[in-house]
Amino acid sequence: MGGSLSDPEKWAEEHGDYLFRCALLRVRDQEVAEDLVQETLLAALQARERFSGISSERSWMIGILKHKIIDRFRKDIREHPAEDPERMTEIPEDDETFDKDGHWKLDQTAPMDWPDHPGAVLERKQFWESLRRCLSKLPPNMAQVFTLRELDELESDAICTMLHISSSNLWVLLHRARKQLRQCLEVNFFGNREAH
């Protein structure tokens, strides 16, 4: 027996903006994000009898949205394969940002301390907007890998299978995405190191 849901006619009003922000952060295209929200609401309507009530209504819809986003990524990969995946298989030798184990070096290249408790920062709308803008500056394949791994918390093997890339290619893309996002966020959200 399913859990109770609110009136489906109110879903767009109650959850639409939140779902849209989540989708936009991941796909970086307003029109695609709007389509994904519509697909999510339609799928929720069709599956409402199977709602168990274990999670909240919004969490349930976010789960549906994540599946829709993954389906979209798969479709994009099929239609537009990444440029030569073998081109990005190694981290450059001259990269001084991380140690040999992939951890931040504790020197001038390390990220500066964030001014607030990380949980409080993440809740800020401005942070998410800055992250979305910074993600939009990344190459699409790099942004997809970062989004799937860090925001959607998919396992590395699943991402490699989905995007048809090797694990070494995945780690190089993640490394480059993290580095570029760190630099972008330090400039556009936290301010530069010298200002602190």
N, C-alpha and C positions, 0 to 999 in steps of 0.2 A: 504494500500500500504506500502510495506516495505522500510526501509532505505537503504542506499547504503553501500556495503561492499567492501573491497579490493579483489583482485584476490585470490581465495581460494588456488591456487598453492603457494602463498607466506605466507600463514598462519603459517605453521610450522616454517619458518624462522623468521617471525615477532613476533610470540607469543609463540612459542614452549618452549623456555628456561624459560620464565616467568611462564607459566602454569606448567612446570615441577617443578620449585622451590616451587610453591604453593602446588602442589600435594605431593611432597616429605615431606614438613613440616607437612602435615596432616597424611600421611599413613606410613611414616618412612621406606619405602621399595622402592628401586630404580626401580626394575622391575615392581612393582605394579604402581608406579607413572608414568612410561613410558606408561604402558597400559592405565591408566586413561587419559593421554594426547591424545593418539591415539583415544580413545573412544570419547573424547570431540571434537576433530577436525572432526571426522566422523559425530557426532551428529550435529555439527554446519553446516557442509556441507549439511546434509539432511534437516536442518531447516532454511537454509539461506533465503528462500522466506518469512519466518515469522519474520525476523529481522525488528524491528520497527524503529530503528535509535534513539530511546529515549536515550539509553546509548551508550557508545563508543563500538567499535568492541571488544576490549579486555575485557571490563566489561561484555559484553554479554557472551563471552567465559568463563570467570571466573564463571558466574552464572551457565552455563552448567556444568563446572568442579565440582562445589560444589554439584550439584545433583548427579553426577557420584560418588563422594566420599561418599555421604550419602548412595547411593545404595550399594556401596562396604562394608560400615560398617554394613548395614543391612544383607547383605549376610554373612559376617564374623560372625556376632552374631548368625545367624541361624545355621551355620556350626560348630561353636565353642562357645557354650554358656559359659558365664563367670563362673569362679569357684564360689562356694557358695555365692550368693549375700547377704545373710543374715549375712554373716561373717563381713561385713563392714557397719554397720548401726549406729555406734556411733563414735564420735570424742573422743579420749582418754582423760580421766580426767586430766592426768598430762601434757597435752599440754598447754604450757604457751605462745604460740605465738599470740593467738587471744583472745579478750575479749568475754563475753557471747553473744554478738550480732554478732560475726564473723568478727569484725574489728581488724586491727593490733593494738596490744598494743603499746603505745608510750614509750617504754623502750628499753633495749638492744636487745630484740628479734625483734623489728620492723625493716623493711628493711631500709638499709641506703639510703641516697639521691643519686639519679642517677646523674652522673657528667654533663650530657648535658640535654638540653630540650628533654623530652620524644619523641617528634615527630622526632627530628633529630636522636635519637638513633635507633628508629624503622626503619628508612630508611637505616640504615647501613647493608650492606650485612653480616658483621661479626656477628651482633646481631642475624640475622635470622639463620645463620649457628650454632651459639652457642645454640639458642633455639631448633633447630632441633636435635642437639646432646643431649641436656638435655631431650627433649621429648623421645628420643630413649632409655633412661635409665629407663623410667617409665614403670610399667606393662602396657600391651596393653589396658586393659579396662580403666585404669586411663588416659592414653594418649588420648584415644578416647573421653572420657567425656570432658576433658579439651579442646581438639580441637573443638569439636562440640559447646561447650558453649562459649568459649572465642575467638576463631578465626573465626568460622562460624556464631557466634551469634545466634544460635538456642535457642528457648525458652526451659526452663527446662522441661515442660510437654512433648514437642515433643521428647526430648532426652530420657526421662524415657520410653515413649512408644516405641521408636525405639530400645532401648537397653534392654527393659524388666527389668527395675530396679525401685525400689521405689524412691520417692523424697528424703527420708533420706539417702538412699544409694548414690544417685547422689551428695548430699552435702558433704558426707564424702569423696567420690572419688575426688571431686573438691578441698576440703580442703587439702587433702594429696598431690594432684598434685601440687597445688599452692605452698605449703610449700617446696616440693622437688625441684620444678623448681626454686624457689627463691634461695635456697641454692646452687643449681648447677650453676645458672647464676651469683651469687655473686662471686663464685670461678672461673668460666671459662670465664666470660666476664667482670665483673666490678672489679674484684680483691677483696681480702678479706677486711673486715672492718678495720683491724689493719693497712692496707697500706694507709688508707685515713686520 
